[in-house]
Amino acid sequence: MNARKTSVADQVTARLNTAQALCEARGRRLTPIRRKVLEILLQQGRSVKAYELLELIRDVQHGAAPPTVYRALDFLVEEGLVHRLDAINAWTACHDAGGEPHDLLVVCTRCGAVAELSDPALSRRLADRVAQAGFRLSDHETELRALCGRCHPGHGDVCPKPPAVM
């Protein structure tokens, strides 16, 4: 168990170092509060709502206020270090920042777990279908709402056959 904790701590440190290097290379500044927000998201290993994040920050920075956290989150999203999850109104650390791009986020609507996937062909097909309907995708990432393996051990509450619309 101790080796696992060390391993997780090492992974968090490595990802924070990657984030620092990416920001420096872009001429941006990973301030202490931005770094702390990212660190907490990395440590949580799941999505976190803003006010939960605020409480976690207040454990180390007692005077933290909502605007401080939201500004840090906005910066981290702009830099591709954090994902804003509209499906559940939360944020999660990008676990592949600086690595391979991903265009699909699968979000467990029950526990907040997130999987980062890449399927450019599927994303192109999706964008084409959206265009056929007269729309244009406004983001390069698509969120899919789902239940993770821990939250749906059976298939009882998962729609076996989604309705066809188009």
Secondary structure as UniProt FT lines:
FT   HELIX           2..25
FT   TURN            26..27
FT   HELIX           32..44
FT   HELIX           50..58
FT   TURN            59..60
FT   TURN            62..63
FT   HELIX           66..78
FT   TURN            79..80
FT   STRAND          82..85
FT   TURN            86..89
FT   STRAND          90..93
FT   TURN            95..98
FT   STRAND          104..108
FT   TURN            109..111
FT   STRAND          114..117
FT   HELIX           120..132
FT   TURN            133..134
FT   STRAND          142..146
FT   TURN            149..151
FT   TURN            156..157
//
